[in-house]
Structure formats: C-alpha cells, structure tokens
C-alpha cells in the first residue's frame, strides 16, 4: 500500500509542476489575446442585442474608467477587441449603466425603471426586460434586482464557457510541454514503481508542495528545500538527456519495425496522458497531493480510554 501511495504521490507531483508551468503560459496567452475582455464583450452584445446600445454601453464614462486596451501588435489579436474594453463589470454597475444609456438613447427622463422599460420602443431588449420584471413591474427595487440577477446568471454561464476553453488550451499547452520536455507519464510511473530512491525524492518534494500554512511556506528553509528537491529531479526519466539525432537516426534505419513503432506508440500514449493530466489544472493536483499525503500519514487508530481500562485486566499474567 505504501508503494502504491508513493507512486501516486510522485505522479501527482510531476503533474502539479507541469500544470503550474502550463497555467502560467496559458495566462500569458490569455493576456496577449485579451480573451477575458473579448468574452465579456460577446456576452454583453448578446444581452443588449443592439449595436447602438452596445456602443453606448462601452463608451459610457463609468465603463471607460475600468476599460483597458489589449496589447497592441500581438499576433493573438485576431479576435481581441479593437477598443479598450473591461475584463469585469459588477452587476450593480451593469444595471446603473444600462438604465443610463436607455434613458439617454430613448430620450426618456424623470421616470423610474419600471416606467422606463414600459416606455422603450419594441425590441428584443425590451421583451427581455419585461419578462424579467414580470410580476414586479411596480417595484423599482425588485426590477433592478431582477436585472442584476439576469446579468449574474449570464456571467456564470460565460465563466463556465471560459473555464472549458481554458481547459482545452491547457490540454494543447500540456501536450506541447510533454513533447518538448519528454514527459511520458507511463515511463515516469514505471520508474517510480521500480525505483525507491526516485519515489522517496518525489514524495519529499510533495510534502513541500503540500504546505498549507502560509507562514511556514514563506520560510526561507522551505523555499531552499523546495529548490534543492526540484534541481534533483534528474532521477526521473524526463527530458532528452543523452539523445543524439544522428545515432538515433541510424538506429531507426537499422532496426525499423515493430520495436521502433511500439516505442513511439508508447511515447505518444505517455505524452497524451501527461497532456490530459495537465489540463486538469494545478489546483486539482495540489488538492490530490494533500489527500494522498494525509492518507499516507494516517497511523493506527489510537486506543480509547475504555480500551486502556479493559486491556490490562484481560491480559494474561497481569494481576488485578
């Protein structure tokens, strides 16, 4: 059981390290491509269903104050917003700006939200707002709360879509890292199963990563220990150490057949498993490492007071 847990902890630690690296790369790509701003803009355009209203919304002074222009000249800007756009808008801010632009564009003044909705010209947005405020048409506060909930529900669905897209991006980034760094999880697992020193090394590193106390994690000894362990990961079959292209080419030409194909199938499967593992994200592997370590550190169940009281009297040769 201890061996199985050691292998599981080692694999989870390798996945955590590369998941952290993949997450950083994904965030860099997301910032250059302005994915969050683009996703929010698409969602608001669907909600308002009117290009004129959308333009008025994004050019509103309150929205402009929280809008930032994406990185200029980036090769990732094909779908990025062309103008300054916000990456996040609070629900109460959305409701206020929406009422402001509806008042100005429709030239309706001096009325509360229910009267404003009723006075709007027929449109998809008016139909949506009337449906949202059905039954509370005379209560301005309830109408405002309904619009804010509509916005929050929409953002929740958009966040779910963003997370799924992020997971797909992590899958491809993970595959690239697996091939570039030769991270074959199948080979890593086999090494951990057969090599006790490698297993101990990875388990020691896992205990460092499982640190949940911010005070202890900030300690210099903790940081130094983690760096030392990370530099000694050469025990794992990761990377292309000792690989020479010419020698390998001659080896392939001489021994072409099932052994070579089988080796490449094994590599491709291991890389794909690593990519799928990385796509699960660093938080998943961090939590899993903590769970494995907690299971491994659980000892025998301590005896209760009743057990200690009964034990001596029933033991042979003990006088009472």
N, C-alpha and C positions, 0 to 999 in steps of 0.2 A: 504493500500500500504506500509506503514511504517513497519507493522508487517511482511509482506512478504519479504521485503528487509532485515529486521533484521534476519529472519530465514536463508535467502540465504547467508548473510554475515557470520553468525555463522557457517553454514555448510562448507563454503569455508575456514574459518579459521581453523577448525578442519582438513580438508583435507590438508591444507598448512602445518600444524605442522607435520602430519604424512608423508607427501610427502618429507619434508626436512629430516626426520629421515630415510625414505626408500632410499633416494638418497645417503646419507652417507653410508649406509650399502651396497648399490649397488657398490659404488666407491671402498669400501674396498674389496669387492669380485672381482671386475674387476682388481684391482692392484695385488691381490694374484694369480689370474688366468691368468694374462698378456694378457687380451682379446684384447687390442688395438694393441700390438705388434704381436699377433697371426693373427689378421685380416689383418694387413698390409702385413705380410709375405705371407699369402694366396693370396692376391691381386697381389703382385709382382711376385709370382710364376706363376700365370695365365698370366700375361703380358709378361714375358720373355719366358715361355713355354719351358724351357731347364734347367734341374737340375744343369748342369755345370755352365751355366751363372748365375743362381740364387746364387749358392755358391760363385762364384767370386764377384757378386754384394755385398752380405752381408759381405764378408771378405775384401772388399775394405777399405783402411785406412780412407777414408772420411766418410764411413758409420759406421765403427767401432768406430769412435770418438763420435758418437751420439747414440751408442747402449749401452743398459744396460741389465744386466742379470735379469730375473724374480726371484721372491722369491723362494729360494730353499726349497725342502722338503714339499711344500704345497700340501694338498690333492686336490687342484683345478688345478694341473699342468698336467692333462692328455693330454690336447690339447694345452698346452702352449709351446712356442719354447724351444728347448733344449739348444740353444746357445744364446748369447747376441744378441738382436735384437732392432732396433729403434722403437719408437712409432709414429714418424712423420718424414717425409722427404719432403723438399721443392721441387717444380717442377724443378727449375734450378739446384738443386743439383742432382736430379734424372737424368736429361739429361747429365750432365757432367760425372757422374759415369758410365752411360750406354755407352757413347762414349769411355770412358777409358777402360772398360772391353771388348768392341767389338774390340778395337784396339789391346789389348794385347792377347786376346784369338784367334783372327784370324790372328795375326802377320801382320797387315796392318798398315803401318806408313806413315806419311807425306802427308795424304790426308784429305780434309775437309769432313764434314758429308755426303753430297750427294755422293761423291766418295766412302766413307766408306760403305754406305748402298749398293751401286751397287756391291762392291767387296765381300760382305758377301756370304758365301755358302747358298744354298737354305735351308730355314727353315720357320717355322711359323712366327718367329720374323721378318725375312727379308720381308716376304709378308706383314705383318702389317705395317712395316716402309715404304715400297714402296707405300702402299695405302695411308698412312697418308701424305706423301710428294708428292703425285701425283699432277702435275702441277707446283710445285715449286722446282723441282729436282736440278735446277742450283743455287738456292739461299740458302746458308748455314744458314743464319739467319732465313729465313722462315721455313726451315726444322726443326731447333731447336725449334722454336715457336710451330710448329705442334706437336712435340713430347711432349713438356711441356703441351700443351692443352690436349693431349691424357691422360697424367698422371693425370692432374687436374680433367678431366671428370670421370676417373676411381675412383679417391679418393672421388669424390662427391657421386657416386653410393655406394661405400663402406661405407661412412659415413651414408648414408640413411639406409643401412642394419644394421649398428652398432646401430643406434638410435632405429630401430624397435626391435632389440634383447634386447636393454636396456629397452624398454617399456615392453617387455614380462617379463624380470627379475623383473622390478618394480611391475608388476602385482602379481607375486608369493610372492615377499617380502611383498607387501601390504596386501595380503591375510594372510600371517603369522603374521604380526603385528595386523591385525584386530582380528584374533582369540586369539592371545596372550594377547592383551590389551582389548579385548571385545569391539571393536569399531564398533558398529552397527549403521550405518548412518541413518537407518529408525527410530530407537529409539531416536537417537540424534535429528533428525528433529522434531519428535513428542514432545520431551521435550522443544525444542526451541519455538515451536508453542504455547505451553501451559504455559510456564514459562517466564514471563517478566524479572525477575532478571537474569536468565541464559542468556537470549537474550542480555541484556544490558552488561553483563560481556564479552561475546564473541565479541560484537560489539566494546567495548573499546579495547580489545586485537587486533582486526582487524585494528583499527586506528593506533595502534603502529606498526603493521607489514606493514602497507601501507606507512610508512615513506619513501619518495623517495629522501630526501635531505641527502647526506652523512654526512654533518656537524651536522645536528640535530640528525641523527641516532646514531652518535658516542657520543652524550651527555650522561653523567652518569645518568641523570634523566630519559632519555629514556630507558636505559638498566635496571634501577631499576624498572621502571614502568612495563616493559615487564615481568621481572622475577616475580614481585608480582602477575600480572594477570595470568601467567602460573601456579603458585602454587595454585591459587584459582579455577582451572578448575574442582574441585570436584563437582561442581554443575551439571556437565554433567554426563549422565549415561554411563561412560567409566570405564572399569576395572571390577574386580570381588570382589568389596568390600562386605564384609558380606557373602561371599559364603563359605559354609561348605559342603564338599563332602558327608559325611555320612548322614546329614539331607536331602540333595538333592536326594541322592540315595533312601532313604526311601520314599520321596515324589513322585519320579518317579514310584517306585514299587506300591505305593498305588493308584496313580491317572493315571496309564498308560492308554493311549487312545488318542483321538484327541487333547485335550488341550496340552498335552506334545508334540505331533508331530507338532502341529501348532506353538508352541513356538519355537521349533527347526528349523522349516522351516522359520519362521520369522527371527531368528538369522542368519541362513545361507544366506538368501537373503540380510540382512543388512551387513554382513561381505563381501559378494561378491560385493555389491555396493561400499563399502569402498575400496576394492582392486582395482576396476576399476578406482575409483576416484584418488587413489594414483598413478596409472600407468600413469596418465596424466601429472605428474611432478609438482614440486614446482613452476617453472616459470608460468605455466598456472594458478594456483590458486592465485599466487601473483598478476598477472595482473587482474584476475577476481575480487579480493577483491577491488583493486583500482577503477575498473569500478563501482562496486556496491556502494562504498562509495561516489564516485563522483555523482552518481545518487541521493543518499540519501541527499547529502548536497546541491543539487541544490534548490534554493528558487524560489520565484515568479519572473517572468521576470520584470526587472526594467523598470520604465516608461521612455519614451524618452522625449527629450526637447519639441517636438511638443505636446505630451500628456499633459505635465505640463502646456504648454501655453494655450491649448484649455480647459483643465479641469476646472479652476476657472470660466471662462466666461460662461460656460454652466451649472454650478451647481446652484440649486435653492437657492434663498435667498442671492446670492452673488452680490454685487454691482460692476458695472464696470465703 
